[in-house]
Amino acid sequence: MRYLPLTDTDRAEMLATIGAPSIDALFAEVPAEARLDGLIAGLAHHQSEMAVERHFSHLARRNMAAAHHPFFLGCGAYKHHIPASVDHLIQRGEFLTAYTPYQPEIAQGTLQVLFEFQTQVARLFGCAVANASMYDGSTACWEAISMAARITRRKSVLLSAGLHPHYVSVAQTMARFTGDVVESAVPDLAGSDWADLAARVGPETSAVVVQYPDIFGQVEDMEALASACQAAGALLIAVVTEPVALGAIKSPGEMGADIVVGEGQSLGVGLQFGGPYVGLFACREKFVRQMPGRLCGQTVDASGKRGFVLTLSTREQHIRREKATSNICTNAGLCALAFSIHMTLLGEAGLRQLALVNHTKARRAAARLTQINGVALATPSFFNEFTLSLPVEARPVVRALAERQVLGGVSLGRLYPGINALENGLVVAVTEVVSDDDVEALATALEGVLA
């Protein structure tokens, strides 16, 4: 907030009401080493508003903006073209200021949007039902793991080595408080671990979690793994961080996944410095009552007119805490709206065409970059993201590329620090916004750096 109009008297009254002796007491649970001790060094005590804006504008210019340079970053957040109409529509007052649609008689527009969003996600993921969105992909992944534990009454989870390490971290953090046993593995550029997972799934396994395409960009058929999970009574959870890929490759639901979750940022939602994003969540119909969040449904009113209502609300805000499936407090509604508008503008044919353009450009880029001496392709199958094996450590190469004004990808050493077998890996994402000139700029810069 730009302006906090509280007086010392206001603060004293608020502290007295909650029984806290001081504002500092509110932060007693924060470790002392994580708290500021005094003012931030280097900042003037008093500055005019114009001076502060000028200072921060100067700091911002030191960043390399995604829109101003050849951009090949991915690994869960992708730069796609977003039609101007998306931002225009989500800023309409009835959407921008809308809140939770508890009263359907005054929230038909919001409920219909969420209903359409659910329909799009369900079709995209190849599932029977989807909810009205979640926070983001990583928390949706954990909610799926928690849901699988409720359904199977088991506590052991197998995570694929190809699952995004940030998603793995969220799952491990949450499992500390739930008693779930989360088993993960270090990835290997030699290939996926899906066959190993199929062999390891057993009577104590609640779920197996895989990413599709995985963190390296690899695409693999999951039907054999789905069959192994079904035979063992475990659920298969598929994570999709690049939903545009599903315009070109078979959906996880079609291949037997029981729960499909993901990140919807690619459609309608910009990079936005890492958030807010929107979590996607879909599953088989028989599991719908264990699905977290909210579900909007279509009905008919007393006059026989089509209408929309909250059909299922399993959040603890709606029902008793012990009966709730989740304490998730929002559904990232505005980002879900942006996703739905972008999907609507594309339509099925448009999404398939967009996916084809992405894949074609990625293949062309991979062919050009592997012409460079010492550079090899580590992912034989991919959609719009692939991993290169460089002859040297990738982290310094990424920094050197940035000095040459190219945002050249994500080094695996950054995602998996300390793992020598991965330090030469570079993950490169190519979407429709990447031009042939951008690819040539990356190739030229990479040749120069490696030389």
Sequence and secondary structure as in RCSB ss.txt:
>XXXX:A:sequence
MRYLPLTDTDRAEMLATIGAPSIDALFAEVPAEARLDGLIAGLAHHQSEMAVERHFSHLARRNMAAAHHPFFLGC
GAYKHHIPASVDHLIQRGEFLTAYTPYQPEIAQGTLQVLFEFQTQVARLFGCAVANASMYDGSTACWEAISMAAR
ITRRKSVLLSAGLHPHYVSVAQTMARFTGDVVESAVPDLAGSDWADLAARVGPETSAVVVQYPDIFGQVEDMEAL
ASACQAAGALLIAVVTEPVALGAIKSPGEMGADIVVGEGQSLGVGLQFGGPYVGLFACREKFVRQMPGRLCGQTV
DASGKRGFVLTLSTREQHIRREKATSNICTNAGLCALAFSIHMTLLGEAGLRQLALVNHTKARRAAARLTQINGV
ALATPSFFNEFTLSLPVEARPVVRALAERQVLGGVSLGRLYPGINALENGLVVAVTEVVSDDDVEALATALEGVL
A
>XXXX:A:secstr
       HHHHHHHHHHHT S SGGGGTTS GGGS  SS TT  S   HHHHHHHHHHHHTTS  GGGS B   T
T       HHHHHHHTSHHHHT      GGG HHHHHHHHHHHHHHHHHHT SEE S BS HHHHHHHHHHHHHH
HH   EEEE TTS HHHHHHHHHHHHHH  EEE     TT   HHHHHHH  TTEEEEEEESS TT B    HHH
HHHHHHHT EEEEEES GGGGGTS  TGGGT SEEEEE TTTT   GGG    EEEEE GGGGGG  SEEEEEEE
 TTS EEEEEEEE BTTTS GGG SB      HHHHHHHHHHHHHHHHHHHHHHHHHHHHHHHHHHHHHTTSTT 
EES SSBSSEEEEE SS HHHHHHHHHHTT B  EEHHHHSTT GGGTTEEEEE  TT  HHHHHHHHHHHHHHH
 
